[in-house]
Amino acid sequence: MNNKDTAQLAIWKSLLAGGIAGVTSRTMTSPMERAKILLQIDTSKNNSSTFRMMLDFYKKEGIKGLFRGNGMNCLRVFPYMSIQYFAFQGYKNHILNNGQEEIANIDRVVGGFLSGSSCVIATYPMDLLKSRLTIQGMQHEETSVMKMMKSIYHNEGGFLGFYRGMWPTLCGVVPFVVLNFNFYEGMKFYYTHIYGMESFTSIHKLTFGALAGSFAQIIIYPFDLLRRRFQIINMPGQAVRYDYTGIVDALKKIFVREGVLGLYKGLAPNLMKVIPATAIQWWIYEVITNYLR
């Protein structure tokens, strides 16, 4: 088998491993994801306790309330994470097949940009539906996925309605993916370069994954908040109405009306989700790819 065949096989392993890792990690952290989204769309200055919110989900809706929107999220996350790892590994293999021993930081940035933008564009409509399904039950009557899709198509601009809020999403997700891959791959490279690959244990994979995800999320969080608000800006029955005309206008108005902390509303439950999610995600990805080698 030549180098090209080996690289192509590794790409497909990344495709499978990335999807499995994404679905597993997101399902395990679904309650924190729902709490984060509800805090993000709230424009008041009163932040509720994350644990109190999750307890409220359970009291009002049972177990289903803790995982509301997770089914749609899993349908989105599998291709989302598969494409993300597929694109990054494909670019990485392209660089390595040209004779480099390891990809440089600029190559990690380019690979992260390609993987982040491609996975967002490919799966964004499912992300929008997941966000709207997540806030159901707490604010208005439930609607089936099909009715929601028809409503978006007929009332929010046709096919383009499914891409509402994509620009702030790209502004948040692409830098997150770039930073996440850069931090993790960088830490892994320097550690294994000093101590050897045989010493790179599950503890290191989990730790590096958690650190990479948390650092990246803190840096880009305001754009994640904008992403959610733009996704529901014209949602029927939505109690909170936004008057944002664009990304810059939204950032200014949130800062004036809600203060600096308003830009980081929901960060606590988000980190409660991101830290274990990225740790588990990277660990599962490494385990599966190592097993398939």
C-alpha positions, 0 to 999 in steps of 0.5 A: 500500500503506498503513502497515498492509500494509507493517507486516504484510509486514515481520513476515513478512520477520522470520519468514523471516529469523529462522528462517534466521539461527537455523538457520545460527548454531546449526549453526555452533556446535553442537560448543560447544553440546554441550560446554556442556550436558555441563559444565552437567549435571556436578556435580563441581568438575572442569571439563574443557577445552572443546577436549578435550571436542570432541576426545573427541566426535570420537575416540569418535563421529566428525563425528556426535559434534560435531553430535549433537542438532543435527538436532533443534535445527534443527527447534526453532530455525527456529520458535523464532527465527522466532517470536522475531523475528516477535513482537518485530517485530510489537510494534515495528511496532505502536508505530511505526504509532502515530506514534513515530519509534523504540521506547523502552527500555520498549517493547523490554523489553515486546517482548522479553518477548512474543517470549521467552515465546512462542517458549519455550512454542511450542518447548519440547518440542523443546528438551527432546528436543534436550538429551537427544539431545545427551548420548547417546553419552557416558553411555548407549545411544542411543535413537531420538527416537520411543522417547524421546518415548514414554518421556517420555510414559509415565514422566514425567507424560504431555504435561506431561513434555515441559515439564519444566524450562520455568520455569527456562527461561523465567527464563533465556530471557525475560531473555536475549531482553529484554537481547539485543534491548535491547542490540542495538537500542539500540546500533544506534539510537544509532550510526545516529542519530549516524553515519547508517544508510549507515555501519552496515556488516556489521562493526557488525552482527557486533560489536553482535550479539556484544556484545549476546549475550555481555552478555545471556548472562553476566547470565542464565547460572545459569538456563540451567544450571538449565534443562539440569539440570531437563530431564534430572532424570528421564532414564532411564540418567542417571548424575548424579541431582539432588534439587532441589525447585524453582528456589530450592532448586536455586540454593542447593544448587549454591552450597553443593555446587559453589561460586559457580563451579558456577553458571557451569559451562560458561560458557566453551564457552557464550560460545564459542558465543553470541558467534559465534552471536548475531553471525552471527544478527543479521548474517544477519537484517539482510542478509535483511531488507534484501534483502527490502525 
